């Protein structure tokens, strides 16, 4: 059979609207022609942090109720943060690919550093020092003012600094830190599970079931935003 010339193929069918022939509830509308569709500039998503954050917040519906429930949960889980951080480091020390990154010298730390992987322990001086930053990040996640651009700028800098690019002024004088995105994402997933499990285990007189559901959602959202603020510096969009 000889092929049909392209110009004879009719596309009329594409413009037929059959939605009024469908039962109610199954009627569809094309999102492209929907007047409520927001116009998002991919260029601004890349170049403007506030634009990116607005888009993400809208998409995952992150708002004041999320912030309120995070602030309510913060004092209830605050005492377990040091243990969460200890356990995260124990996890990172389970694998050579993640452990070896800690052989490098931290900004501001001038104490002794072992040169061999097997000599590096979880209680070595540099690790104790490093955990302070991680605890501070975890506390910020639960207590930050998410209406402030400074919060997002901090979370974005946390992402940037793991890619080998300098973002914090206090880290200007040290060798760049390079951590694969894979391990940052895995760590975020790990922290998310631990935090959510802790929330679910709270007594119901501390946090009602409804509040627990809200808190689980808020933690997922904020971890996912932090994840985006890592990923965007590794992935070419
Ligand atoms: C949950 C994911 C992670 C978060 C939220 C996170 C957060 C942070 C923060 C807040 C700092 C200090 C920033 C500052 O100087 O103010 C930091 C530094 C650092 N992170 Fe991460 N990190 C994550 C994953 C990882 C992973 C997977 C590794 C390695 C396997 C890693 C290795 C380091 C190292 C070596 C430093 C350098 C500290 C210094 O030189 O001062 N991080 N991270």
Boltz pocket constraint, residues with backbone or C-beta under 6 A from the ligand:
constraints:
  - pocket:
      binder: B
      contacts: [[A, 92], [A, 97], [A, 98], [A, 99], [A, 101], [A, 102], [A, 104], [A, 105], [A, 106], [A, 107], [A, 108], [A, 130], [A, 133], [A, 134], [A, 137], [A, 158], [A, 161], [A, 162], [A, 168], [A, 171], [A, 174], [A, 177], [A, 179], [A, 180], [A, 183], [A, 184], [A, 185], [A, 187], [A, 188], [A, 191]]
      max_distance: 6.0
